[in-house]
Amino acid sequence: MTAPLPSHTTPEVRALLADPLLDELSHGLGGPCHVLLPERFDANAAAFEKVFAEADVHGRVYYAKKANKAAVYTERAAVTGQGVDVASHGELREALSAGVRGEDLVVTGPAKTDRLLQVAVLQGALIAVDALDELDRLIALCCELRRTASVLLRRLPPEQPHSRFGLDDGELAAALRRCVDASVGVAGFSFHLSGYDVRQRTDLAAELVGLCTRARALGLRADRISIGGGFAVDYVAADDWRRFEASRRSEHFHAGKSFGGFYPYHSPVAGADALRTILAATPTGQVTSLAELLRAAGVTLLVEPGRALLDQAGFTVFRVQGVKERDGYAILTVDGTSLSLSEQWFDSEFLPDPVLVPAAGRPVADAGPYPACVGAATCLESDMLTWRKIPFPVRPAVGDLLVYLNTAGYQMDSNESPFHDLPLPPKVVVEPSGSRHRWRLDRPPH
């Protein structure tokens, strides 16, 4: 049995875990559900804005919509003045319907369809161009529509030369030449960098500032850069993560399951603090901080966080519908599937401990721990929400709730499908109302 790995929580989440509302939602909705907390989204966005203000850097936050399909977060972005990063025609349409203005959108993703490019141009959205053939299609489209477009040319990261995203040195030079005489304005440059290395982001951002200077010499606007997302989320405490990593063995997982790797569930520099670190750092080969380079060049910094804006902004509720005793541990079966915890479909595991909320009125033994893994309500051996034998403080029983905390970022809906004709868990927006909470169903997508 592994060491406990409790998730960070907030006072609001802790209050909800003790609120009969969760049991009522599970009963009334007839199955699992995702709880959404929009006030936390607002607070996370404000934290990024505060970093820009502290550093005296002109910046803009774009919410990466791909991190969650819920409408409420995009609606909050529209109300609070955040931009939104979309990567498909459907996401663009949803953002517009939520009230986000076209000029507040950045359209990313590779090999965009002509329909997506057309709507982006007509709406005045910023477009991240990923390849020369995409740029050629965009130039032709602008001529046909008699409109101009504003683009970010995406740079292939030198540290990740095998990435399928971005333009190499030769392609970048060709793109600049084509833009000089075309009805496409180069607003600046961007990159897509895998992982969470803040030093790499600082260095590459400084290179993009230099590219802006080069583009301006050609008569192009080039007054902004985007460093994308990749702002880690700190899910668990440092000591808990260290103990887990030190003690982890294959027998701690059902059937001796092994994995290709795990998300870094503890990150000493996360969220808005990661942006603060990036801005304060001195890029390699420079003598001033990135923030000073941006100010001196008059360049605006764009960021596109997804998971980081959703930190503590939602959780997922299942009900235990079966408990099977096994040699020294139990196998719980819940009323949902691992499709609602997306790490399982990437040869990985969502590691933070779920919280067991005992059914009201049932007797609870206090002599734990009681190790148990968590299976889904399907006939697939591989459909496990949690392979790890979680050390629950009380013995799980049928009727209890199992709450996976902090699942809004990339977990709760990235890979959901109605397998076995099981309905997708509804999304429930929960907001404080005086001394209690009120709820509503999230607006379904079109």
Residue pairs with C-beta under 8 A, 6 or more apart in sequence:
1 252
1 329
1 369
1 371
1 389
1 391
2 244
2 247
2 248
2 252
2 388
2 389
2 391
3 240
3 243
3 244
3 247
3 391
4 240
4 353
4 369
4 391
5 236
5 240
5 241
5 244
5 265
5 351
5 352
5 353
6 236
6 237
6 240
6 352
6 353
7 235
7 236
7 352
7 353
7 355
7 405
7 406
8 234
8 235
8 236
8 237
8 312
8 405
8 406
9 17
9 312
9 405
9 406
10 40
10 312
12 37
12 39
12 40
12 432
13 37
13 312
13 315
13 405
16 22
16 35
16 430
16 437
17 355
17 357
17 403
19 437
20 360
21 430
21 437
21 439
22 35
22 317
22 357
22 401
22 403
23 357
23 359
23 360
23 401
25 33
25 35
25 317
25 428
25 439
26 32
26 33
26 317
26 319
26 401
29 426
29 428
31 319
31 335
31 336
31 422
31 423
31 425
32 316
32 317
32 318
32 319
32 334
32 335
32 336
32 340
32 425
33 316
33 317
33 425
33 426
33 427
33 428
34 70
34 314
34 315
34 316
34 317
34 340
34 407
34 408
34 412
34 413
34 425
34 426
34 427
34 428
35 314
35 315
35 316
35 317
35 428
35 430
36 70
36 72
36 73
36 313
36 314
36 408
36 427
36 428
36 429
36 430
36 442
37 312
37 313
37 314
37 408
37 430
37 431
38 72
38 73
38 75
38 76
38 313
38 429
38 431
39 431
39 432
40 311
40 312
40 313
41 72
41 73
41 76
41 309
41 310
41 313
42 76
42 80
44 271
44 272
44 305
44 308
44 309
44 310
44 311
44 312
44 313
45 61
45 63
45 76
45 77
45 80
45 82
45 309
46 80
47 271
47 272
48 59
48 61
48 271
48 272
48 275
48 303
48 305
48 308
48 309
49 59
49 61
50 272
51 59
51 272
51 275
51 276
51 279
52 58
52 59
52 275
52 301
54 276
55 276
55 279
55 280
55 291
56 291
56 295
57 279
57 291
57 294
57 295
57 301
58 294
58 300
58 301
59 300
59 301
59 302
59 303
60 83
60 224
60 300
60 301
60 302
60 303
61 82
61 83
61 303
61 305
61 309
62 82
62 83
62 84
62 85
62 106
62 226
62 302
62 303
62 304
63 73
63 74
63 77
63 82
63 83
63 84
63 85
63 304
63 305
63 306
63 309
64 85
64 229
64 304
64 305
64 306
64 309
65 73
65 74
65 84
65 85
65 86
65 87
65 91
65 94
65 95
65 306
66 85
66 87
66 91
66 306
67 306
67 307
67 309
67 310
67 408
67 409
67 410
68 306
68 310
68 314
68 408
68 409
68 410
68 412
68 413
69 413
69 445
70 314
70 408
70 413
70 427
70 429
70 442
71 94
71 98
71 442
71 443
71 444
71 445
72 427
72 429
72 442
72 443
73 309
73 310
73 313
73 408
74 84
74 94
74 95
74 98
74 100
75 98
75 99
75 443
76 82
77 83
77 84
77 98
77 100
78 84
78 95
78 98
78 99
78 100
78 101
78 104
79 99
81 104
82 104
83 100
83 104
83 105
83 106
83 302
84 95
84 100
84 104
84 105
84 106
85 105
85 106
85 108
85 304
85 306
86 92
86 94
86 95
86 105
86 106
86 107
86 108
87 107
87 108
87 109
88 109
88 116
89 113
89 115
89 116
89 119
90 445
92 105
92 107
92 116
92 119
92 120
92 123
92 125
93 119
93 446
94 445
94 446
95 105
96 102
96 105
96 123
97 446
102 120
102 122
102 123
102 124
102 125
103 123
103 124
103 125
105 120
105 123
105 125
105 126
106 125
106 126
106 127
106 128
106 152
106 226
106 302
106 304
107 116
107 117
107 120
107 125
107 126
107 127
107 128
108 128
108 190
108 192
108 228
108 304
109 128
109 130
110 130
110 131
110 134
110 164
110 165
111 130
111 131
111 134
112 120
112 127
112 130
112 134
114 137
114 141
117 127
117 134
117 137
117 138
117 141
118 141
118 145
120 127
120 149
121 127
121 138
121 141
121 142
121 145
121 147
121 149
122 145
122 147
124 150
126 150
126 151
126 152
126 187
127 138
127 149
127 150
127 151
127 152
128 151
128 152
128 154
128 190
128 226
129 135
129 138
129 151
129 152
129 153
129 154
129 167
129 175
130 154
130 165
130 166
130 167
131 167
131 171
132 167
132 171
132 174
132 175
132 178
135 151
135 175
135 178
135 179
135 184
136 178
138 149
138 151
138 184
139 178
139 182
139 183
139 184
141 149
142 148
142 149
142 182
142 183
142 184
143 183
147 183
148 183
148 184
148 185
149 183
149 184
149 185
150 184
150 185
150 187
151 179
151 184
151 185
151 186
151 187
152 186
152 187
152 188
152 189
152 190
152 224
152 225
152 226
153 167
153 172
153 175
153 176
153 179
153 186
153 188
153 189
153 190
153 211
154 165
154 166
154 167
154 189
154 190
154 191
154 192
155 166
155 167
155 172
155 189
155 190
155 191
155 204
155 207
155 208
155 211
156 163
156 165
156 166
156 167
156 168
156 171
156 191
157 163
157 166
157 191
157 192
157 193
157 200
157 204
158 204
159 193
159 200
159 204
160 193
160 194
161 168
163 192
163 194
165 192
166 191
166 192
167 175
172 211
176 186
176 214
176 215
176 218
176 220
178 184
179 185
179 186
179 220
180 218
180 219
180 220
185 220
185 221
186 215
186 220
186 221
186 222
187 221
187 222
187 223
187 224
188 208
188 212
188 215
188 221
188 222
188 223
188 224
188 225
188 226
188 299
188 300
189 208
189 211
189 212
189 215
189 222
189 225
189 226
190 208
190 225
190 226
190 227
190 228
190 302
191 204
191 208
191 226
191 227
191 228
192 228
193 200
193 201
193 204
193 227
193 228
193 230
194 230
195 230
196 230
196 231
196 232
196 264
196 267
196 274
198 269
198 274
198 277
198 278
198 281
199 281
201 227
201 230
201 278
202 278
202 281
202 282
202 283
202 290
203 283
203 284
204 227
205 225
205 227
205 278
205 283
205 290
205 301
206 283
206 284
206 285
206 286
206 290
206 293
208 225
208 227
209 225
209 293
209 294
209 297
209 299
211 222
211 225
212 222
212 223
212 224
212 225
212 297
212 299
213 222
213 297
215 221
215 222
216 222
223 298
223 299
223 300
224 299
224 300
224 301
224 302
225 299
225 300
225 301
225 302
226 301
226 302
226 303
226 304
227 278
227 301
227 302
227 303
228 303
228 304
229 303
229 304
229 305
229 306
229 307
229 308
231 270
231 271
231 272
231 274
231 275
231 303
231 305
231 307
231 308
232 264
232 267
232 269
232 270
232 271
232 274
232 307
232 308
233 267
233 270
233 271
233 307
233 308
233 311
233 406
233 409
234 265
234 266
234 267
234 268
234 270
234 271
234 311
235 263
235 265
235 266
235 351
235 352
235 406
236 244
236 265
236 266
236 351
236 352
237 266
238 266
238 268
240 266
241 265
241 266
242 266
244 351
250 256
250 257
250 258
252 388
252 389
253 373
253 387
253 388
253 389
254 329
254 331
254 373
254 384
254 387
254 388
254 389
255 387
257 384
257 387
259 347
259 348
259 349
260 346
260 347
260 348
261 347
261 348
262 348
262 349
262 351
263 343
263 348
263 351
265 351
265 352
267 274
269 277
270 308
270 311
271 305
271 308
271 311
272 308
274 308
275 303
278 290
279 289
279 290
279 291
279 294
279 301
280 289
280 290
280 291
281 289
281 290
282 288
282 289
282 290
283 290
283 293
286 293
288 296
293 299
294 300
294 301
306 409
306 410
307 409
307 410
308 409
309 409
310 408
310 409
311 406
311 409
312 406
313 408
313 409
314 406
314 407
314 408
314 412
315 403
315 404
315 405
315 406
315 407
315 408
316 340
316 341
316 403
316 404
316 407
316 411
316 412
316 425
317 401
317 402
317 403
318 334
318 335
318 336
318 385
318 401
318 402
318 403
318 404
319 334
319 335
319 399
319 400
319 401
319 402
320 332
320 333
320 334
320 396
320 397
320 398
320 399
320 400
320 401
320 402
321 333
321 334
321 335
321 377
321 398
322 332
322 333
322 398
323 330
323 331
323 332
323 333
323 372
323 396
323 397
323 398
324 330
324 331
324 332
324 333
328 371
329 371
329 372
329 373
329 389
330 370
330 371
330 372
330 373
330 396
331 372
331 373
331 374
331 375
332 372
332 373
332 374
332 375
332 396
332 402
333 374
333 375
333 376
333 377
334 374
334 375
334 376
334 377
334 385
334 402
335 377
336 376
336 377
336 385
336 422
336 425
337 376
337 377
337 378
337 383
337 385
337 419
337 420
337 422
338 344
338 345
338 376
338 383
338 384
338 385
339 345
339 415
339 416
339 417
339 419
340 385
340 407
340 411
340 412
340 413
340 416
340 425
341 350
341 385
341 386
341 404
341 407
341 411
341 412
342 350
342 410
342 411
342 412
342 413
342 414
342 415
343 349
343 350
343 411
344 350
344 384
344 385
345 415
349 386
349 387
349 388
350 385
350 386
350 404
350 407
350 411
351 388
352 404
352 405
352 406
353 390
353 391
354 374
354 386
354 390
354 402
354 403
354 404
354 405
355 402
355 403
355 405
356 392
356 393
356 394
356 396
356 400
356 401
356 402
356 403
357 400
357 401
357 402
357 403
358 364
358 394
358 397
358 400
359 397
359 399
359 400
359 401
362 397
362 399
362 400
364 394
364 395
365 394
365 395
366 393
366 394
368 391
368 392
368 393
368 394
368 395
369 391
369 392
369 393
370 391
370 392
370 393
370 394
370 395
370 396
371 389
371 390
371 391
371 392
372 389
372 390
372 392
372 396
373 384
373 386
373 387
373 388
373 389
373 390
374 384
374 385
374 386
374 390
374 402
375 383
375 384
375 385
376 383
376 384
376 385
377 420
377 422
378 419
378 420
378 422
379 420
385 404
396 402
404 411
412 425
412 427
413 424
413 427
416 424
416 425
417 424
418 424
426 441
426 442
427 441
427 442
428 439
428 440
428 441
428 442
429 439
429 440
429 441
429 442
430 437
430 438
430 439
431 437
431 438
431 439
432 438
